[in-house]
């Protein structure tokens, strides 16, 4: 019998259709394969991207030249552009403003790697540092209200280039999904006097069946009302509403946990396409007692169709308890992950 599960934050209902459950290797994951075509993100092709905004470089290496480890550039085809004023206006009942914002690409390695798991912990720490630095800098712009860091891996997850990279889009408004999260978590806080995310962490640690990975600073679990098979959240155990306030030790811990969880997912599901998104509080708010920043990882194993679009329900064929149990069994420490996961073009 399927379950109807309610998300405790936004009130969204999810159908966990256990009768439709499939084993992990039954999914058509279409793992990413290396292609030999030209890549503008590889070292030596810096002139093929817009001029860099920041880069972590070897001492003495030239700007927009070789010698970098992580490089941030404007997106060549931006969804929003940094120049201009908002020019808010109305057209009858419709509201409009100019598409002012920022759209940047974080190129995570000068080498042609295709997944976060192929970076070392130290390399991934610099990627997370780049996330933080760009959010801190863009937060100073009074026109901008919200910054979202996200990563698309594989064509099924929306990636147009395979070279490992993330993106940052900063908007002059709070996105509706974030607004719903903040509203739902505030309602929970006003009713119970506690952060719903902190309560989730504690319950998942006590329950353990949905737990994927746990460290002194972070915990990762498949949420109770998972929308997608093997959906996994990573949360800091110490309450914090703004990701950009993360400190050095937090960056080090997050990089290690993020790499471990992604490696588990890739080993379990033969390198599926996936997205991850950092959910954080808006720039123009102080520290919030009711909201908790977190990172959501969503493998691209199913596709929404008519029922999902028409109702807002998601149908998940894999109960999160089963997904978490499978991921816990994956030994993400075996050997050199780059040797395990690298696949050459057939």
MOBEL-V947580 format. One record per run of one state. SS is the DSSP state (alpha for helix, beta for strand, coil for the rest). FROM is the first residue (numbers start at 0). TO is the last residue. If there is no record, write none. Layout:
ss=SS from=FROM to=TO
ss=SS from=FROM to=TO
This chain:
ss=coil from=0 to=1
ss=beta from=2 to=5
ss=coil from=6 to=11
ss=beta from=12 to=15
ss=coil from=16 to=16
ss=alpha from=17 to=19
ss=coil from=20 to=22
ss=alpha from=23 to=25
ss=coil from=26 to=44
ss=alpha from=45 to=47
ss=coil from=48 to=50
ss=beta from=51 to=56
ss=coil from=57 to=66
ss=beta from=67 to=73
ss=coil from=74 to=79
ss=beta from=80 to=80
ss=coil from=81 to=87
ss=beta from=88 to=90
ss=coil from=91 to=92
ss=beta from=93 to=95
ss=coil from=96 to=98
ss=beta from=99 to=106
ss=coil from=107 to=114
ss=alpha from=115 to=117
ss=coil from=118 to=119
ss=alpha from=120 to=137
ss=coil from=138 to=144
ss=beta from=145 to=152
ss=coil from=153 to=153
ss=alpha from=154 to=156
ss=coil from=157 to=163
ss=beta from=164 to=170
ss=coil from=171 to=174
ss=alpha from=175 to=191
ss=coil from=192 to=194
ss=alpha from=195 to=206
ss=coil from=207 to=209
ss=beta from=210 to=213
ss=coil from=214 to=216
ss=beta from=217 to=220
ss=coil from=221 to=230
ss=beta from=231 to=235
ss=coil from=236 to=241
ss=alpha from=242 to=244
ss=coil from=245 to=246
ss=alpha from=247 to=268
ss=coil from=269 to=272
ss=beta from=273 to=278
ss=coil from=279 to=292
ss=beta from=293 to=298
ss=coil from=299 to=304
ss=alpha from=305 to=310
ss=coil from=311 to=312
ss=beta from=313 to=315
ss=coil from=316 to=318
ss=alpha from=319 to=328
ss=coil from=329 to=335
ss=alpha from=336 to=340
ss=coil from=341 to=345
